[in-house]
Amino acid sequence: MARKPGPLFVFALASIALIGPLCIHIFLPVLPALKAELSVSDAVAQATFSIALLGMSVATLVYGALSDRLGRRPVLLSGLLLFILGSALSMIAPNIEVLLAARLLQAVGAGCGVTLVRGIARDAFGPDGLVKVLASLTMFYTLGPMIAPVAGGLLVDHFGWRSVFAFALLGGLLITLGAWLVVYETKPRQVGLVQPGILASFGSLFRHLRFCSFVLQTGFSTGAFMVTATTASYLMKDVLHRPATDFGLWFLAFPFGFFAGNFVSSRVGGRVAIETMVLCGSVLSFASVLAAALMLNGGLVNPYSIFLPGFFLTFSQGISMPFAQAGAMAVDPRLAGTAAGVGVCLQNLLGAVSTQTYGLIADGTVLPIALTAGACGLMTLSFGSIPFITLRRKN
C-alpha cells in the first residue's frame, strides 16, 4: 500500500526547492561587489552567475533521468551533498578561477532541487492533483526569492560577499537534514515494464511538439526574468547608486508577483485548460518586457520602471508555469522525472544564455537590456501559443 504524504512531507519538498534560490537569487546582490573587489569585467562577473545556470541546466538532465532508474531519494541526497560542498568551496575561494569552479559545483548540486521535487510530487499525488500541488509548492518556493536577495544584500553590505556563501552553506545543511529524515522513496516499482535508455527517453519526449512547446515556453520565460533580475542589480547599483540592501528590498516585487500568479493557478486548478493558462501567461510576459523596454529606452529609469513590469512578468510566470510543467510531464508518464529534468534544464540553460548574451553586448546603455529581454518575451509568446493553436485546430 502506497504511503500517504502528510504536511511534513510537503514542507520538506518545499524546503528542498529553496536550494535553487540559495544558489541563484541570493547571489544577485553579490555581482556589483564581486566586480569591484576582484577587478573583473562585466562579462567575467556575469559568468559567475551564468555558469551556475549552465551547471544546473546540465545537472537537471542527469538527475531526472537517474531518478527514473535509481529512485528519487538516493539521487536527491547525493545532489544536496554536492551543493553543500560547492557552497563551502565558494566561501573560501581565493580567486575568480576557483570561485567559478566552486560555483559550478554548487550549481550541479542545486540542480537536484526543483527537478526531483516535481518528480516526487507527481509520484506522491498523482497526475490529477499535480497542478494544485505544484502551484502550492511554488508559492512556498517564492519565499526563497523573497528572502534570498534581501539576506544577500544585508550580508554583502555588512559582512562582505563571502558571507553569502556561508548563509547558503547553513541553509543547505538544514535542508539536507530535513530531506534525509522525512522524504521517503516515492518512485513506484515498475515490474515487467521496459524502461527506455537515457538517450531514447530524450528522443521520445522531443518527438512531441506539445512537450517541446511547454518546456521552451518556460525556458524563454525564465530567460526574460533572469535578464530583468540581473540587470536590475546593475541599474540600482551603477545607475541609481542605491546600496545592495535597497536592491534586495525592491526585488521583493518579483517573488510577490510570482506568488500572486501561483495563487491564481492553485485556485483555478483543473477548471481551465492547460493550453489557455499557458497562453495567458505568455501574452502577459511579452507585454511586461515590452512595457519595461519602452520606459527604460524612453529615459524613465527608476525603481518603478524596473520592478513594476518585473512584478507582472513574474505574475505571468506564476500563471503559466505550473500548467506548462504539468503538461510536459503528462506527455509520457513513464518519463515524468526525465521530463521534469528537461524542463528545468531548459529554464536554466536559456536563462544562462540570455544573461550571458546581455553581458557580452552590454555597453552601458539600456538598449541591450531591452533587446535581450524583448527577444525572450517574443519567444515565450511564440511557444506558448502553439499548444493553444493546435488544440483549437483539433477541435
C-alpha positions in Angstrom: 0.0 0.0 0.0 1.4 3.4 -1.0 2.3 5.8 1.8 0.2 8.9 2.1 2.2 12.1 2.1 1.5 14.3 5.1 2.1 18.0 5.8 5.7 17.4 7.0 6.4 15.7 3.7 5.1 18.6 1.7 7.0 21.0 3.9 10.2 19.0 3.3 9.6 19.1 -0.5 9.0 22.9 -0.4 12.3 23.4 1.6 14.2 21.4 -1.0 13.0 23.7 -3.7 14.8 26.5 -1.8 18.1 25.1 -2.8 17.8 26.9 -6.2 17.3 30.4 -4.7 20.2 29.8 -2.3 22.4 29.2 -5.4 20.9 31.8 -7.8 18.8 34.6 -6.2 21.0 35.1 -3.1 23.9 35.7 -5.5 22.3 38.7 -7.3 23.4 41.4 -4.8 26.9 40.0 -4.9 27.6 40.8 -8.6 28.5 44.6 -8.2 30.6 43.9 -5.1 32.4 41.0 -6.8 33.1 43.0 -9.9 34.6 45.8 -7.8 36.6 43.7 -5.3 38.1 41.3 -7.9 38.5 43.9 -10.6 36.8 41.9 -13.3 34.8 42.9 -16.3 31.0 42.8 -16.7 31.3 39.6 -18.8 33.5 37.8 -16.2 31.3 39.0 -13.3 28.2 37.8 -15.2 30.0 34.5 -15.8 29.9 33.7 -12.1 26.1 33.9 -12.4 25.6 32.3 -15.8 28.0 29.4 -15.1 25.6 28.4 -12.2 22.6 28.4 -14.5 24.5 26.4 -17.1 25.7 23.9 -14.4 22.2 23.5 -13.1 20.8 23.1 -16.6 23.1 20.1 -17.4 22.7 18.6 -14.0 18.9 18.5 -14.1 19.0 16.3 -17.2 21.1 13.8 -15.3 19.1 14.0 -12.1 15.8 13.5 -13.8 16.9 10.5 -15.9 18.8 8.8 -13.0 15.8 9.2 -10.7 13.6 7.3 -13.2 16.1 4.4 -12.9 17.6 4.5 -9.4 14.9 6.1 -7.4 14.2 9.7 -6.2 15.7 9.6 -2.7 19.3 8.5 -3.3 19.7 10.9 -6.2 18.2 13.7 -4.2 20.6 13.2 -1.2 23.6 13.0 -3.5 22.8 16.3 -5.1 22.2 18.0 -1.8 25.7 16.9 -0.6 27.3 18.4 -3.7 25.5 21.7 -3.0 27.0 21.8 0.5 30.5 21.1 -0.8 30.2 23.7 -3.5 28.9 26.4 -1.1 31.8 25.7 1.3 34.4 26.0 -1.5 32.8 29.2 -2.8 33.1 30.7 0.6 36.9 30.2 0.8 37.7 30.6 -2.9 41.0 32.6 -3.2 40.5 33.9 -6.7 38.0 34.2 -9.6 39.1 30.9 -11.2 38.4 28.9 -8.0 35.2 30.7 -7.4 33.9 29.8 -10.9 34.7 26.2 -10.3 33.1 26.2 -6.9 30.0 27.9 -8.2 29.8 25.3 -10.9 29.9 22.5 -8.3 27.3 24.3 -6.1 25.0 24.7 -9.1 25.4 21.0 -10.1 24.2 20.1 -6.6 21.4 22.6 -6.6 20.1 21.1 -9.9 18.5 18.3 -7.9 16.1 20.5 -6.1 13.2 21.6 -8.4 13.7 18.7 -10.7 13.3 16.0 -8.1 10.6 17.9 -6.2 8.5 17.8 -9.3 9.0 14.1 -9.9 8.4 13.2 -6.2 5.2 15.4 -6.2 3.9 13.6 -9.3 4.7 10.2 -7.7 3.0 11.0 -4.4 0.0 13.0 -5.5 -0.7 11.6 -9.0 -1.4 13.4 -12.3 -4.8 14.7 -11.2 -3.6 16.6 -8.1 -0.3 17.7 -9.7 -1.2 21.2 -10.9 -2.5 22.2 -7.5 0.4 20.7 -5.6 2.9 22.3 -8.0 1.2 25.7 -7.6 1.2 25.3 -3.8 4.8 24.2 -3.7 5.8 27.1 -5.9 4.1 29.6 -3.7 6.3 28.3 -0.9 9.2 28.3 -3.2 8.7 32.1 -3.8 9.8 32.6 -0.1 13.3 31.8 -1.4 13.5 34.6 -3.9 11.8 36.9 -1.3 14.3 36.1 1.5 17.5 35.4 -0.5 18.1 38.8 -2.2 17.2 40.7 1.0 19.5 38.4 3.0 22.2 38.6 0.4 22.0 42.4 0.3 22.3 42.7 4.1 25.2 40.2 4.2 27.1 42.0 1.4 26.7 45.4 3.0 27.6 44.3 6.5 29.9 41.3 6.2 31.2 41.1 2.6 30.2 38.9 -0.3 31.7 35.7 1.1 29.2 35.7 3.9 26.5 35.0 1.3 28.1 31.5 0.8 28.2 30.9 4.5 24.5 31.5 4.6 23.9 29.2 1.7 26.0 26.5 3.4 24.0 26.7 6.6 20.7 26.6 4.7 21.9 23.6 2.7 22.9 21.7 5.8 19.4 22.2 7.3 17.6 21.3 4.1 19.6 18.1 3.7 18.9 17.0 7.2 15.2 17.5 6.7 15.2 15.6 3.4 17.2 12.7 5.0 14.7 12.4 7.9 11.4 13.0 6.1 11.5 12.3 2.3 10.9 8.6 1.5 11.2 6.8 -1.8 8.2 7.6 -4.0 9.1 6.1 -7.3 6.7 3.2 -7.9 8.1 -0.2 -8.8 7.5 -1.0 -12.5 7.6 -4.7 -12.7 7.8 -6.0 -16.2 7.8 -2.5 -17.7 10.8 -1.9 -20.1 12.4 1.5 -19.3 13.9 3.2 -22.4 17.6 4.2 -22.3 18.5 7.8 -21.4 19.1 9.0 -25.0 16.0 7.1 -26.1 14.0 8.8 -23.4 15.1 12.3 -24.5 14.3 11.4 -28.1 10.9 10.1 -27.2 9.9 13.3 -25.4 11.3 15.7 -28.0 9.3 14.0 -30.8 6.2 15.6 -29.3 5.5 19.2 -30.4 3.4 19.7 -27.3 6.3 18.7 -25.0 8.8 21.0 -26.8 6.4 23.9 -26.7 5.7 23.6 -23.0 9.4 23.3 -22.0 10.6 26.1 -24.4 7.8 28.4 -23.1 9.0 28.0 -19.5 12.6 28.3 -20.7 12.3 31.6 -22.5 10.0 33.0 -19.8 12.8 32.2 -17.3 15.3 33.9 -19.7 13.3 37.1 -19.7 13.1 37.0 -15.9 16.9 36.3 -15.4 17.8 39.2 -17.7 15.5 41.5 -15.9 16.7 40.4 -12.4 20.4 40.6 -13.1 20.2 44.0 -15.0 18.1 45.3 -12.2 21.0 44.8 -9.9 23.3 46.8 -12.1 20.8 49.6 -12.7 20.1 50.0 -9.0 23.8 50.0 -8.1 25.6 51.6 -11.0 23.0 53.9 -12.5 20.8 54.9 -9.5 23.6 54.4 -6.9 21.5 52.5 -4.4 23.0 50.2 -1.8 22.6 46.4 -2.2 20.1 46.4 0.6 17.8 48.6 -1.4 18.0 46.2 -4.3 17.1 43.3 -2.1 14.0 45.2 -0.8 12.8 46.3 -4.2 13.5 42.8 -5.5 10.6 41.6 -3.4 8.3 42.8 -6.3 9.5 39.8 -8.3 8.6 37.0 -5.9 5.4 38.7 -4.8 4.3 38.7 -8.5 5.2 35.0 -8.7 3.4 34.2 -5.5 0.2 36.0 -6.8 0.3 34.2 -10.1 0.7 30.8 -8.4 -2.1 31.7 -6.0 -4.4 32.2 -9.1 -3.1 28.9 -10.5 -3.8 27.0 -7.3 -7.4 28.3 -7.3 -8.0 27.7 -10.9 -6.7 24.1 -10.7 -8.2 21.9 -13.4 -11.1 24.2 -14.2 -9.3 25.9 -17.1 -7.4 24.2 -19.9 -3.7 24.0 -19.6 -3.3 25.5 -23.0 -5.4 28.5 -22.1 -3.4 29.3 -18.9 -0.1 28.9 -20.7 -1.2 31.3 -23.5 -2.5 33.9 -21.0 0.8 33.8 -19.1 2.8 34.1 -22.4 0.8 37.2 -23.5 1.3 38.9 -20.2 5.0 38.1 -20.2 5.6 39.7 -23.6 3.5 42.7 -22.6 5.6 43.2 -19.4 9.0 43.1 -21.1 7.7 45.4 -23.9 6.5 47.9 -21.3 9.8 47.9 -19.5 11.7 48.3 -22.7 9.7 51.4 -23.7 10.1 53.0 -20.4 13.8 52.4 -20.0 14.6 53.4 -23.5 12.4 56.5 -23.1 14.7 57.7 -20.3 12.5 56.7 -17.4 15.0 54.8 -15.3 13.8 54.5 -11.7 12.8 51.6 -9.3 9.2 51.7 -10.5 10.1 51.4 -14.2 12.4 48.4 -13.3 10.3 46.5 -10.8 6.7 47.2 -11.7 7.0 45.5 -15.1 9.0 42.8 -13.3 6.1 42.2 -11.0 3.8 41.5 -13.9 6.5 39.4 -15.6 6.7 37.1 -12.6 2.9 37.1 -12.2 2.7 35.8 -15.7 5.2 33.0 -14.8 3.1 32.1 -11.8 0.0 31.8 -14.0 1.6 29.7 -16.8 4.5 27.7 -15.2 2.6 25.1 -13.1 0.3 24.3 -16.1 3.2 24.1 -18.5 5.2 21.8 -16.1 2.2 19.5 -15.6 1.5 19.4 -19.3 5.1 18.5 -20.1 5.2 15.7 -17.5 1.9 14.3 -18.8 3.2 13.6 -22.3 4.7 10.3 -21.2 4.0 9.3 -17.6 6.9 6.7 -17.6 9.3 9.5 -18.1 8.0 12.0 -15.6 11.3 12.5 -14.0 13.1 12.9 -17.3 10.5 15.4 -18.5 10.9 17.4 -15.3 14.7 17.4 -15.7 14.5 18.6 -19.3 12.1 21.4 -18.3 14.4 22.6 -15.5 17.4 22.2 -17.8 15.9 24.5 -20.5 14.9 27.0 -17.9 18.4 27.3 -16.5 20.1 26.9 -19.9 18.1 29.6 -21.6 18.4 31.8 -18.5 22.2 31.4 -18.7 22.4 32.1 -22.4 20.2 35.1 -22.1 22.1 36.7 -19.2 25.5 36.0 -20.8 24.3 37.4 -24.1 23.4 40.6 -22.2 26.8 40.6 -20.6 28.6 40.3 -23.9 26.6 43.1 -25.6 26.3 45.4 -22.6 27.6 48.9 -23.5 26.5 51.0 -20.5 23.1 51.8 -22.0 19.6 50.3 -21.5 19.3 49.2 -25.2 20.9 45.7 -24.7 18.5 45.1 -21.8 15.5 45.8 -24.0 16.9 43.7 -26.9 17.7 40.7 -24.8 14.6 40.6 -22.6 12.4 41.5 -25.5 13.7 38.6 -27.6 13.0 36.2 -24.7 9.5 37.7 -24.3 8.7 37.2 -28.0 9.9 33.6 -27.9 7.8 33.0 -24.8 4.7 34.2 -26.6 5.5 32.2 -29.7 6.0 28.8 -28.0 3.2 29.5 -25.5 0.8 29.9 -28.4 1.5 26.6 -30.1 -0.4 24.2 -27.7 -3.4 26.5 -27.7 -3.5 26.8 -31.5 -3.0 23.0 -32.1 -5.8 22.3 -29.6 -8.2 24.7 -31.4 -7.4 23.0 -34.7 -8.1 19.6 -33.3 -11.5 20.8 -32.0 
